Amino acid sequence: MTDFSCVITAGGEKGGSEGPDALRASVASVLGQSLRGSEAVVVLAARADAPTRTAARALADSSPDRVRLIHPDPAARTTGALRNAGLDAATGRYVLVLTPGERLHRHACRNLWQAGERSRADLVAGRWSRTVGEGGKEQEPPWQDELYARSRTVARFADAPQLVVRDALVTGFCLRREAALRHGLRYEEDLAHGEILFGPLAAAAVGRIALVRRLIVTGRAVPDRARDLAALVEAHRRVAATLDAHGLPALREERERAFVRDHLVPLARSFPRLPAARRTRVAATAARVLTAPVPRELPPLERVAATLLARGDAEGVLTAAYALSRPATVCAPGVMGEGGRVEWDDHCPVDITELGHQYREFGEARLMNRLTRCTSEEGRLLLEGRLVLPPHIVPETPHTVPETPHTVPEAPHPAPDGPFTATLEFRARGGARAVAFPVDDVRHDGNGITWGARADVTRLLRPLGVGDTAWDARLIVEAGGVRSVSDLFGPQDLVEEAAVRFAARPRLGRLSGDTWEPYITLKDHLALRLTARRRPARTTRRLVRYATHFRPARKAKLLARALRKRLDRYRSRSFKAATYNTWLTRLPVRRGSVVFESHMGRCYGDSPRALHEEIRRQGLKLRSTWSYDTSPAGFPDDARLVRRWSWRYLWALARAEYWVDNQGFPQHLRKPARTTYLQTWHGSAYKRMGFDETRVRLQNAPQRERLQQAVHRFDHFLVRSEHDVATLARAYRLPEDRLLRTGYPRNDALVAERTRTETEGRLPRPPLAGALGIDDHKKVVLYAPTFRGGPAAGGKQARRRLLLDVREFAERFGDSYTLLVRAHYLEAARLPVCPPGTVIDVSRHHDVSEVLALADVLVTDYSSIMFDFALLDRPVILYAPDLDAYAAERGSYFDLREKAPGPVAATQEELFVELAELKKSDIRHASHRAAFAAEFGAYDRGDAARRVVAAVFSRQGASRITDHHDRGAGR
């Protein structure tokens, strides 16, 4: 008896797609297993074609001891029957089933066998991946990350619900053969996709189940949902019935939602690539088999797509497909439903209020422009389409009609011959050239604009012929001086390429191309491409291809590539750091020069800004240089600006007498011996920092030494309380003589704001309120969560979903509060569209102190911003639903519940209750807030900037003049 029997069917129901190559790949993966006791059981269907039969026999002959060829009963025609024959013929301790084309990872059998023997489980499952796209890229379903986060054993399948909620057991698992026989586990022979049902049946029948976090199977094909929809739905229904039979209605409901997201939504997304006739057939099939109600808990656009599928509305599904790929685009007119909710349209009453389309105005809203016709007429390109234009975003005009009960919010309507003008534009892809054509036929019909244009592309569209062979089309609609630009959406079969062609006249002559061909791009938009249809142009292109691909040209390309690689090395940070440390640090220091940096160049703010402005106010003769990360917008005009990691940046650092920042200049750069480094830091610590962090303690010695060397560059380190001395100074191993007990210069503005409000009151508000458009009668809530991860790849900000549901906040408190959201500077918040004036993203505002001075209430979790805001003596609410888990994982310096400056809300409902009773909460926690500010902000007295400038920058005989420098932008 072998350890593993791997059953592979050949020539079953999908015999046309499961060819001999797929069979060879699957068998080869079995023979290549590191566990030698594995065999391939090839079940050859009686109706298998000749190439498949030949391949199967050759495989069995080449490895007779490890490949067995099984000829089942000729009546076994379905894949399920063939697999059952394979299960009967298997002799291994464990049995695993593969579809032809699926390949086992080299150590798959060993990993499954070891997990089964160690856990005594009857079913062992692991990860699998599917082949997506034409390039054969492997991709794992995202839900596997949670299911297989770690290897574990569960007593029953309900302890790992994703096994049956998702199609986790379609492949990548094995059964103990004795258990399969004991429970009589068989594939349903009348079910096309029997693997969807077999896995859950097996999981429900056996006892212990082992989960392996390793990849087991690759190469699984994506199901053809348009062809197999009925079979997929039937398999799903039987799995749902199994869950009902085991008394698990909650899992059944969860599976209903997962089925929509895993199968129906991808099917809807594929509609633009299906021919019109097939779209109609698929929609008819969906209307016949999708009888269960669509789950209400789905996101709105997914629910719209599933609802339209179930109704058999092929055109509606096509529109929903475009909306799914572009959620910010208005694709339906929207109608008013019950309770003021916005629904998709009259025929699909699905609530889409949370999309926020009703709050967008003409010009800022992205509108779907459906191309309905693309043909040739009298040598011109004839285009017709319809632009979705919901009544609520129609720009105001003198011609208005009363609102009907079906429209969304109140808005004026233009008359049918309203003031809309349109222009059809073709723009060179990747370039700035554009050619416009007039649109003479523009008609407004209440919920949209129907338009038609005839473009003489032969005469007016004159490309160069090289580098501008693709031109994207878009429609520009203008009304009341406001423009709306939209791409032209169409399904892939809208353009018949052979029937719609036009002569082209490139500026380089017709040898570079002679024909314009309209086509639909992979993004489902109309475009024109310059092609070579006639012999002279085709010959020229062949010659150009030969000239650029024969041996000398290939060598020239390799040489150019090597040169670019060398130049890239000279531009790399490692080369710049080495040059800086070896040569630039030898340059003489320029007296009076200061390099400022805030949050690694991402903003002009925090304590470095406060010090810069204090130096400017005092008129000290210091030459200021500011670094910026991506854009110099918002940085001071009277300072020299250099881009971070540019050569000018390194030159400025090497020659500066002072370095000032709040985060840390690049660790790889040494501080010149005659330079003074002032580290203002960016906040007091609740969570463990520096060498107190578990992450740092687990690093190797060179990594910890790098951190220590970076910290040793600090000559001065600002602290705002003895808490900072006991935590930050100790965590970074800073000696006492480097600490400046001055407080944070950035907090001088907060101390001044508190003094002003105590003497003059809250009104008028700071100028920022007017810039943000905040009404005086509304209170301002600032939501500023802490940093929860590393920056995204490529140095971009990681976009993260907020723990606070800002849409629900806007619905409940939008009339009395304005919510300001400020994400951590290394992250970016994903905000839904909310009613105007209710939610405002202030993450890009340079100076957080200005935002704090504006806020009436602070909502945060573990961010150090709470230590600063406490100085204003205004309410603080800590929304920390994961407080215990966060403190255990990251570590903390004190019990937040014990010392909190305000209430600690564990749920969103608790937070909303505190906001609803804010006055009572404010009075109840006033003493806690005062004690918090006294303990953690003892040295913040409002004169920190002056004291720091006096301690660090003022020298005997310093001149009281102001220098002005040209604004620069280093590269």
Secondary structure, DSSP 8 states (H G I E B T S, - for coil): --SEEEEEEESSTTTTTS-HHHHHHHHHHHHT-SSSSEEEEEEE-TT--HHHHHHHHHHHHH-TTTEEEE---TT--SHHHHHHHHHHH--SSEEEEE-TT-EE-TTHHHHHHHHHHHHT-SEEEEEEEEEETTTTEEE--TTHHHHTSS-EEESSGGGSTHHHHTTGGGSSEEEEHHHHHHHT----TT-TTHHHHHHHHHHHHSS-EEEEEEEEEEEEE---HHHHHHHHHHHHHHHHHHHHHTT-HHHHHHHHHHHIIIIIHHHHHTGGGS-HHHHHHHHHHHHHH--S---TTS-HHHHHHHHHHHHT-HHHHHHHHHHHH-TTEE-S--EE-GGG-EEEETTEEEE-GGG-GGG--TTTSEE-EEEEEEEEETTEEEEEEEEE--GGGS---S------TTSSS------TT-S-EEEEEEEETTSS-EEEEEE-EEEE-SSEEEEEEEE-HHHH----SSS--EEEEEEEEEETTEEEEEEEE--TTS--TTT--EE---TT-TTS--EEEEEE-TTSBEEEEEE--SHHHHHHHHHHHHHHHSHHHHHHHHHHHHHHHHHHHHHSHHHHHHHHHHTGGGS--EEEEEEEESTTTT-S-HHHHHHHHHHHHHTB--EEEEEESS--TTS-TTSEEEETTSHHHHHHHHHEEEEEESS-S-TTS---TT-EEEE--S---SB--GGGSHHHHTS-HHHHHHHHHHHTT-SEEEESSHHHIIIIIHHTT--GGGEEES--GGGHHHHHHHHHHHHH-S-S--HHHHHHT--TTSEEEEE-----S---GGG--EEE--SS-HHHHHHHHTTTEEEEE---TTEEE------TTTEEE-TT-S-HHHHHHH-SEEEESS-THHHHHGGGT--EEEE-TTHHHHHHHH-BSS-HHHH-SS-EESSHHHHHHHHHTHHHHHHHTHHHHHHHHHHH-TT-SS-HHHHHHHHHT--TT--B-----------
